[in-house]
C-alpha cells in the first residue's frame, strides 16, 4: 500500500474544523417562587481552538416552570459586537455577531428566569434547540458545535416565615379554648 494512502486520512483528520462546546450553566436546583435565577450561556474549547463570528442560539425552556425575565450580553461580547435576545414563549433566541471574532472561552450571555410558584415537580431542563441553532466562524462558514444543556430540579415553595409562626399560635389558641371549656364544666 502506498504511504500517501496511510498519511492522507491522518492529514484530513488533523485538518478537521474544531467544534466549540456551547453549554448552559447555572443552578441545578431551584425553588418554586424563586426570582431572578441566572443561567449562563458559555463557550468552551474542545481542544481545537475557538473561532466564532456569529451565532443564532435557541434555548428551550418549559413555560409552566420558568418565566423569562431578561437576557444580557456576556463578558466575551465587546463594544463592536452585537447581542440580542427574543423570547418566543417556549424558547429564547440569542443572536450574537462579532466584528473581529470570538477566539477565547468564556461567557456569551446570561438568561434570567423566575421560577413559577405553581411549577410541576420535580424538574425541567434548559436545552439548545439544535435544529434551529447555528454557529458561524469568523469567515462566516458554518460550524457544528457540541451542545450541553442542563437538568434543573424544582423543589416546593418555601413557606413565608409568618406562615410558619401561625401554626404554633393556632395550636396554643385551641389549647386555651379547650382548657377554658374544661374549666367551666
Secondary structure as GFF3:
##gff-version 3
##sequence-region A 1 185
A	DSSP	alpha_helix	3	14	.	.	.	ID=ss1
A	DSSP	beta_strand	21	26	.	.	.	ID=ss2
A	DSSP	beta_strand	29	31	.	.	.	ID=ss3
A	DSSP	beta_strand	37	44	.	.	.	ID=ss4
A	DSSP	beta_strand	52	60	.	.	.	ID=ss5
A	DSSP	beta_strand	66	73	.	.	.	ID=ss6
A	DSSP	beta_strand	82	87	.	.	.	ID=ss7
A	DSSP	beta_strand	91	102	.	.	.	ID=ss8
A	DSSP	beta_strand	106	115	.	.	.	ID=ss9
A	DSSP	beta_strand	123	128	.	.	.	ID=ss10
A	DSSP	beta_strand	134	136	.	.	.	ID=ss11
A	DSSP	beta_strand	142	143	.	.	.	ID=ss12
A	DSSP	beta_strand	146	148	.	.	.	ID=ss13
A	DSSP	beta_strand	150	155	.	.	.	ID=ss14
A	DSSP	alpha_helix	161	184	.	.	.	ID=ss15
###
